[in-house]
Amino acid sequence: MSPRKKKASTSKKEDTSSKTKEVESTKSSKTTKKTTKKTTAKKKKTAVKKAPAATKKTAKSTTTKAKKSKAKTASKAKKKATTKKKVVETAPNQAEISLGMIGHVDHGKSTLTQALTGKFPDTHSEEIRRGISIRLGYAETEFRECPTCKAPTKYTTKKECPNCGKETILLRRVAFVDAPGHEVLMATMLSGASIMDGAILVVATNERVPMPQTREHLAAMDIIGMEKVIVCQNKIELVSEKEALNNFKDLKKFISTTSAKKSPVIPISAVHHSNIDLLIQSIEENLPTPPRDADLSPQMLIARSFDVNKPGQSPEKLKGGVVGGSIIQGKFSVGDDIQIRPGVRRGNKYKFLNTKIVSLRSGFGELDTAHPGGLIGIGTNLDPALTKSDMLVGHVVGYSDSLPPSWDTLEFESHLMERVVGSESQSTVQNIEMNENLMLSVGTAKTVGKVVMSAKGNIAVNLRLPVCAETGIRIAISRQIDRRWRLIGWGTITGGKEQRAGQ
């Protein structure tokens, strides 16, 4: 064998030997790693076994808490998502709450109502001609929020977010009652106050604070026990920043002595729709839907009544009279037999009106059943001549066996103010005297009567028009001063003489 071949053979043997050593080394290394892992695992187990009981419990407790917290968070998120979805899918086709627009004449109540709802509430020809609210106006809307935008810009009344274009989520449906602000229409404002669940006081920034009816309307809120009020500083586009700030200080000083002392003040421009999103946020945070009891016997206060038939309608197409107002308790359904009190006068008696509910309607559409919240129209089979031109305003609707008494004479415990708040003079309020005439606002009813008893704040008044009301409710008392009915105090009904009525 040649030396070259020998060398090559030797070299091959060395290579083979080297590879064998590498394989063995790798196997050894893997075996060592496995052994090391097993040893480490054993050590860990031993360490866990040797850990003190307290540490073990703490570790277990922490893990359990973390799991519970995680589950709770997931549950809340799921519940929140479900709730939001549920509100949209199952909300009734009516408003949940009625909010009043109150304040001095021409301070922008109707314009603000239009900015919130898209509907101008003054529809009567005389209102349009004179440019002021005369009757109670109504409008309804939906408050919504955008799931992605931040407050206050996430609040809107649109189905699509005006900022990002995403679909918005329904929060609740809201009805607005636009009350007239003129001094001669104070009685109408008081009848509207009885169906309000909260109020928005509108004050013009370009006028001094307070104007007479600003003071009087807020006093009316005090009388009915309304503490849920939001103040809107309107028409900020008409003044400088300094003037707006001075007006704001005067406004805060004025409300500090009233039931609205804790109310937020929102600067807005209703005509330019400025800060409307901020106002909606404030309403959502400060004016919640009050609790309702649907199991009570139903009652509705009538605030409007109509003949909906057009002139020249053929007899077979005539519809019965319609009454509108606010359900204060219970629920009504289509087909229910109802009674309306005090009713209509027949000779020396008043006859209760018995009828059937033919239809129910809110601003959002037809209903099968109507609950408290918002404004409801009830279609009846009454002669429309009985309901035309608000003839049944102030009456109460309910079941015949559960309606409150109707009173010819009303007795009440009176509480008088120190000063007459609706006039510039703010004269001192004198005690109620025998034989003087008073105007009483009872629910949505307003009636005048002569005082037949006055003893230590206990008053009895013979009424020209009877009223239907529970004992214990509050009423507003007005007196004629300078040929105007001025609010002078409030009373609590204690009883009286029930009306002579024919069924």
Secondary structure, DSSP 8 states (H G I E B T S, - for coil): --HHHHHHHHHHHHHHHHHHHHHHHHHHHHHHHHHHHHHHHHHHHHHHHHS-HHHHHHHHHHHHHHHHHHHHHHHHHHHHHHHHHHHHHH--SS-SEEEEEE-STTSSHHHHHHHHHS--S--SHHHHHHTS--S-EEEEEEEEE-SSS-TTTTEESSSB-TTT--B-EEEEEEEEEE---SGGGHHHHHHHHTT-SEEEEEEETTS-S--HHHHHHHHHHHHTT---EEEEEE-GGGS-HHHHHHHHHHHHHHHTTSTTTT--EEE-BTTTTBTHHHHHHHHHHHS------TTS--EEEEEEEE----TT--GGG----EEEEEEEES-EETT-EEEEEEEEEETTEEEEEEEEEEEEEETTEEESEE-SSS-EEEEESS-GGGTGGGTTTT-EEE-TTT---EEEEEEEEEEE-SB-TTSSS--B-----TT-EEEEEETTEEEEEEEEEEETTEEEEEEEEEEE--TT-EEEEEEEETTEEEEEEEEEEEEEEE--EE-
